[in-house]
Each structure stands twice: as C-alpha cells, then as structure tokens.
C-alpha cells in the first residue's frame, strides 16, 4: 500500500528520537544537584534557573599519580537552597563535590545584574524610579538572616543600593531574594549596632 514503510524501517524511525534523547536523559540523571555525580548538564549556565553556575576555575590538585590540574565549578540551586563546589579532572572525570551554605558563595556578576534588573522592573519601586529617573544601582552583597526572617535559610538575598546619579546620596537600600524572585525588603535598615 502507498505510504507504508517496511516494518524494520518504521521501527528505526520511531526509535530514533529516543536514541537522540538518551544522552540528555543520562546526563540529567547525573545532575550534581541530586548528589549522584558531578557531570554538568548543558542546561546549567551562568543565567539558568533554578540551578545556576556561579563561577569556574582551574587549580592544581594532588592525586595518587601526583600533581594534577582540576576544574572547580561553583553551583547554586535556588529551589533546594543548596550550593556546592564540583571538582573534575582536566579530562572531565568527576572527582567529588563539597557542600557550602547557599549564602556563602560570593554572588556572580550575573546574579548582581539580575537583582538590579529585578529592582528596576519591580512595581513596588516604580514610584521611586519615576521620581528619580537617573538612579544608579550598586551593591550585590549577600544578606543572611535567621530562620523565619525574609532572608533566612534557603534564600539568596542581595543588597541593592539605589544611589543618586553622582553616587553621593543613598535614596534607598533594598534587598532582593533571588531564590524566590521577590523583594525581601522594600526598604532595609540594618539592625541597631550592626554595619553591613
């Protein structure tokens, strides 16, 4: 009959997408967020969510074979509140990982840019930006607070300073929670006796 494929060819055509996806599925199953490996799925980038690559570098390391360079990648998972360093050999072999507190890794330039962009687009700050159209944004320092606070565990909060165009005056200090993409503090005042 016209339009029919031989059974063997039809099977091959139907299975081709599954074979093509096999690599991606296998790679995802070794996702560092699950703790089963240190393979970096291609979808984790410096701007991806909920998992994000903060920074990477190479450093000398020691093994049974002697000195050996290794790659260090720092990741954060906004959904689970986890952050970790992942270690791989120069050839890409997983060497392990080390958990770190989500507030501990220094913010990446991409995270700071995202916090600034969020502030500029926040409806809660629209009036401030309308009143001061030439505001300069600075900051990007981590704020960690105890459980039950807006920037408690499992949040990743960054200070953002809204400054006058000449940077001489502080118009407002806010805090953006990147984990939940929300304004943790519309106006932030450090606790008495503490400078941040």
Backbone torsions as a table, in degrees:
resi	resn	phi	psi	omega
1	UNK	NA	147.7	-178.1
2	UNK	-69.3	140.9	176.1
3	UNK	89.0	-2.7	179.2
4	UNK	-96.1	142.6	177.0
5	UNK	-102.3	149.2	173.8
6	UNK	-57.9	147.6	-173.3
7	UNK	-55.3	-43.8	-179.0
8	UNK	-63.4	-42.4	179.8
9	UNK	-68.0	-38.4	178.5
10	UNK	-62.5	-43.3	178.8
11	UNK	-60.3	-43.5	-180.0
12	UNK	-62.6	-43.4	180.0
13	UNK	-62.7	-41.1	-178.2
14	UNK	-71.7	-31.6	-177.0
15	UNK	-86.8	-17.7	-176.5
16	UNK	-54.1	-46.3	179.1
17	UNK	-61.6	-35.5	-179.8
18	UNK	-65.1	-41.5	177.9
19	UNK	-64.9	-39.5	-179.0
20	UNK	-64.2	-36.2	-178.9
21	UNK	-82.6	-16.0	-175.2
22	UNK	-54.0	-43.8	-179.5
23	UNK	-62.5	-42.0	-178.7
24	UNK	-65.7	-40.7	-179.8
25	UNK	-65.8	-44.2	179.8
26	UNK	-62.4	-39.5	-179.5
27	UNK	-66.8	-42.4	179.8
28	UNK	-63.2	-35.7	-177.7
29	UNK	-66.3	-19.0	177.9
30	UNK	-98.7	19.0	-177.8
31	UNK	-54.5	133.2	-178.8
32	UNK	-62.5	-22.5	-179.2
33	UNK	-68.1	-24.2	-178.7
34	UNK	-88.7	-8.4	177.6
35	UNK	77.6	12.1	-177.7
36	UNK	-97.6	0.1	-179.0
37	UNK	174.9	-173.9	179.9
38	UNK	-128.2	22.0	177.1
39	UNK	-68.9	137.5	-179.9
40	UNK	-94.8	103.7	176.7
41	UNK	-59.6	142.4	-174.2
42	UNK	-62.3	-20.3	-177.9
43	UNK	-78.8	-11.3	178.3
44	UNK	-86.7	113.5	-178.0
45	UNK	-128.2	-173.8	179.3
46	UNK	-74.2	-9.3	179.1
47	UNK	-125.5	2.0	-177.4
48	UNK	-74.3	161.9	177.5
49	UNK	-139.8	149.7	0.3
50	UNK	-79.8	-15.9	177.9
51	UNK	-94.4	137.3	-176.0
52	UNK	-137.7	140.4	172.2
53	UNK	-86.3	120.8	-179.0
54	UNK	-86.6	-45.3	179.7
55	UNK	-165.4	163.9	179.5
56	UNK	-142.0	150.9	173.4
57	UNK	-159.9	167.8	175.0
58	UNK	-113.5	144.9	-179.6
59	UNK	-146.9	157.2	177.2
60	UNK	-70.6	145.8	178.0
61	UNK	-139.5	165.9	180.0
62	UNK	-114.7	141.4	175.1
63	UNK	-139.7	-179.5	178.3
64	UNK	-61.6	-27.1	179.8
65	UNK	-83.2	-4.3	-179.2
66	UNK	111.6	-155.2	-179.9
67	UNK	-64.0	134.7	179.4
68	UNK	-152.0	128.2	179.6
69	UNK	-67.9	146.2	175.5
70	UNK	-136.4	156.8	179.0
71	UNK	-100.9	137.8	177.3
72	UNK	-118.0	126.1	175.6
73	UNK	-118.8	134.0	177.8
74	UNK	-106.5	124.0	-177.5
75	UNK	-118.9	155.7	170.7
76	UNK	-136.3	142.4	176.8
77	UNK	-119.9	104.6	-176.7
78	UNK	-63.9	-30.2	-175.6
79	UNK	-75.3	-34.3	-178.1
80	UNK	-99.0	-14.6	-177.5
81	UNK	78.2	20.0	-179.1
82	UNK	-104.1	151.1	171.9
83	UNK	-141.5	148.5	-176.7
84	UNK	-160.3	160.1	170.6
85	UNK	-103.4	133.7	179.3
86	UNK	-112.8	133.6	-177.1
87	UNK	-114.7	131.3	175.8
88	UNK	-135.1	153.7	177.9
89	UNK	-74.4	171.2	178.7
90	UNK	-60.4	-27.5	180.0
91	UNK	-87.6	-0.8	177.8
92	UNK	95.2	5.7	179.8
93	UNK	-75.4	130.5	179.1
94	UNK	-62.4	132.7	179.0
95	UNK	-113.8	-10.2	179.0
96	UNK	134.5	-175.8	179.7
97	UNK	-150.7	160.4	179.7
98	UNK	-134.5	123.0	179.5
99	UNK	-71.2	143.5	174.6
100	UNK	-137.4	158.1	-179.8
101	UNK	-66.9	142.1	-175.8
102	UNK	-60.0	-28.9	179.3
103	UNK	-83.9	-11.2	-174.4
104	UNK	-77.1	-44.1	-178.1
105	UNK	-62.6	131.8	177.6
106	UNK	-57.9	138.6	-178.9
107	UNK	-59.9	145.0	177.2
108	UNK	-84.3	160.2	176.1
109	UNK	-56.4	-34.6	179.9
110	UNK	-67.8	-37.9	177.5
111	UNK	-66.0	-42.5	179.6
112	UNK	-62.8	-43.8	178.4
113	UNK	-61.8	-38.4	179.5
114	UNK	-66.8	-39.9	178.0
115	UNK	-64.0	-42.1	178.6
116	UNK	-63.3	-44.9	-179.3
117	UNK	-63.3	-40.7	178.6
118	UNK	-61.8	-43.1	179.3
119	UNK	-60.6	-44.4	-178.5
120	UNK	-64.2	-30.4	-177.1
121	UNK	-97.1	-3.9	-177.0
122	UNK	-68.8	123.9	177.7
123	UNK	-59.4	-30.4	-179.3
124	UNK	-67.8	-19.7	-179.1
125	UNK	-110.0	3.3	-175.6
126	UNK	-55.8	-42.4	-178.8
127	UNK	-64.1	-39.3	178.9
128	UNK	-63.0	-45.3	-179.4
129	UNK	-70.0	-28.2	176.9
130	UNK	-71.7	-40.5	-179.1
131	UNK	-70.2	-35.9	-179.5
132	UNK	-124.2	79.7	-173.4
133	UNK	-66.1	-17.8	-177.6
134	UNK	-107.0	28.8	179.8
135	UNK	-58.2	145.7	174.9
136	UNK	-109.6	133.4	179.6
137	UNK	-104.5	133.5	177.1
138	UNK	-140.3	175.0	178.2
139	UNK	113.4	-141.3	-177.6
140	UNK	106.4	14.3	178.9
141	UNK	-82.6	146.1	-179.8
142	UNK	-72.5	140.8	171.3
143	UNK	-118.7	121.7	177.1
144	UNK	-117.1	130.9	-179.8
145	UNK	-128.4	167.2	179.4
146	UNK	-70.1	166.6	176.4
147	UNK	-51.0	138.2	179.1
148	UNK	91.7	-9.2	178.3
149	UNK	-93.2	159.2	179.0
150	UNK	-56.1	-27.7	179.4
151	UNK	-118.3	41.6	178.0
152	UNK	-77.1	-167.7	179.6
153	UNK	-53.6	150.2	-179.3
154	UNK	68.2	24.4	170.0
155	UNK	-125.2	160.6	173.9
156	UNK	-133.3	92.5	-172.3
157	UNK	-101.3	137.2	179.1
158	UNK	-122.8	133.9	173.2
159	UNK	-70.5	138.3	173.5
160	UNK	-131.3	125.1	179.3
161	UNK	-100.4	125.9	175.4
162	UNK	-97.0	108.1	-172.9
163	UNK	-109.8	157.9	174.1
164	UNK	-65.7	158.8	-177.2
165	UNK	-53.6	-31.9	179.3
166	UNK	-87.7	3.0	179.8
167	UNK	64.0	13.9	-178.0
168	UNK	-86.9	-26.2	-176.4
169	UNK	-121.1	138.4	176.2
170	UNK	-90.5	113.6	179.1
171	UNK	-79.8	-43.7	-179.1
172	UNK	-162.7	149.2	174.4
173	UNK	-117.9	122.7	-178.8
174	UNK	-122.6	171.0	175.9
175	UNK	-133.9	127.1	179.7
176	UNK	-106.4	128.7	175.6
177	UNK	-93.3	106.4	-178.9
178	UNK	-72.8	-25.0	-179.9
179	UNK	-62.9	-40.5	-175.7
180	UNK	-113.1	6.1	-177.7
181	UNK	45.3	63.0	180.0
182	UNK	-144.6	163.7	175.5
183	UNK	-87.0	106.5	-178.9
184	UNK	-71.4	-39.6	177.0
185	UNK	-137.6	120.3	175.8
186	UNK	-71.6	-35.1	171.8
187	UNK	-138.4	121.4	-177.0
188	UNK	-110.4	130.8	174.0
189	UNK	-121.6	120.7	179.2
190	UNK	-58.8	145.8	178.2
191	UNK	-54.7	149.5	-178.3
192	UNK	-54.7	134.9	177.3
193	UNK	80.3	6.5	-179.0
194	UNK	-125.7	132.4	177.2
195	UNK	-108.9	132.3	178.3
196	UNK	-128.0	NA	NA
